[in-house]
Amino acid sequence: MSKLAYLQCPTGISGDMCLGTLVSLGVPLEFLIEKLNGLGIAHEYKLWAELVLHNGQQATKVHVDLLNNSDRQHSHQHHHPHHRHLGEIEEMILKAGLPERAQTWSLAVFRQLAIAEGAVHGIAPEKVHFHEVGAVDAIVDIVGTCLGLDWLGIDTNEQGLPSLYCSAFPTGGGTVRAAHGQMPVPVPAVLKLWEMRGCPVYSNGIERELVTPTGAAIATTLAQNFGSPPPMMIKKVGLGAGSLNLPIPNILRLWLGEAVRHEHVTGNRKRGIESRVRGNDQIDTLPLSPTDRSHTTNINPTLETISVLETQIDDLSPQAIGYVFEALFTAGAVDVFTQSIGMKKSRPGILLTVICHPENLSNCEAVLFRETTTLGIRRLTQQRAILEREIQLVETEYGVVRVKVAWTQQAEQRILNNIQPEYEDCAELARKHQISWREIQRIALQNWYLQKS
């Protein structure tokens, strides 16, 4: 099986976080130091690692300490005493005696970063000498990351790039002080790198610099695709710590695994799965029985980042809650629910919970503040596993019913997990024809199976 990796960036990505994930996965720090010494800058920095805790979760923190500036922390925001042009860095890499793949990838990352910086400042990439490109720590981060990916033995695609995938990026917010003064977050170089690859982004509500130019350059150059993880069997997860104190752990996660290959189905049944080939030669599968499901190990739901809003309310008319539900769904909520709770002074109240995608967090929060009496709302960022799904139309003698079909994908094979007629369609037809809702639902489900046979 081919080896691949997935970068999950719930709190962004930086160069030192990338190095942390690789050391966490077992890449020897001594190996990185030995190979990086070939760059000829070993006298300028010290590389070391430690285990740290972020919000109670342990991760590997890699430090790049400059030997001539002990007060300078690892961040592209600070002034760099030595600026290097792209050509000088490329020459360093070519003369370092790096493994072939690590050399190729390092050159590609620096070229991508120089193109972005050049576009931002209106100069040719070869003339770029800004601190984001010339810093010692950026050189160590980028070349070290490429060395680590090569050491892990990750496969390459036809273009020679690693089989690396990456999640969507959190935008962050606020401002940072850089060499050119105060800048909004995301900084211009990061925005340009995202634009060059058409990257998906979202706001997780954290107003800090979450993605650095070095981290963005590594991901946008080496990743083949962005978004949900590819079908894979996870073998090990590396955790790289950042330097920020955030509401959620400032940790980059690198999933290392093997690509899921399509298994040929022989006979009528294999591993409890009954299959058939449709007219377009696409393999389709019937739902698994409960017994079959217990023996299936290759279920690969999609992971996505989700925002959760919570607030307690004890002084709002129950009549308003229904209206709040409608307003929240209009604002983009995925789900809304309440729970009865006991509050201070023995008052009965409700816990109102809203689940939404990060990009709709602000809209949903605005509804809660506008339409309820709450004075504060808790924000949570979580990961949820979801099944692929689509709406299919099914003809019945009483009318058309939409049916929601959910499945997991295994290479070219879909394994169906759930088939459910839409409630509103069944209810409308039941009222119209004076038939029980259960009967309409049964007919719709039966016709779906007949339609697929």
Secondary structure as UniProt FT lines:
FT   STRAND          3..8
FT   TURN            10..11
FT   HELIX           15..24
FT   TURN            25..26
FT   HELIX           29..36
FT   HELIX           37..39
FT   HELIX           42..44
FT   STRAND          45..54
FT   TURN            55..56
FT   STRAND          57..66
FT   TURN            67..68
FT   TURN            70..71
FT   TURN            76..77
FT   HELIX           86..94
FT   TURN            95..97
FT   HELIX           100..121
FT   HELIX           125..127
FT   HELIX           131..134
FT   HELIX           136..151
FT   TURN            152..153
FT   TURN            158..159
FT   STRAND          164..166
FT   STRAND          169..170
FT   STRAND          175..178
FT   TURN            179..180
FT   STRAND          181..184
FT   HELIX           188..197
FT   STRAND          201..202
FT   HELIX           213..222
FT   STRAND          223..226
FT   STRAND          232..241
FT   STRAND          251..259
FT   STRAND          269..270
FT   TURN            271..272
FT   STRAND          273..277
FT   TURN            279..280
FT   STRAND          283..285
FT   HELIX           290..294
FT   STRAND          302..313
FT   HELIX           318..330
FT   TURN            331..332
FT   STRAND          333..342
FT   HELIX           344..346
FT   STRAND          348..356
FT   HELIX           358..360
FT   HELIX           361..371
FT   STRAND          378..386
FT   STRAND          388..396
FT   TURN            397..398
FT   STRAND          399..410
FT   TURN            411..412
FT   STRAND          413..421
FT   HELIX           423..433
FT   HELIX           437..452
//
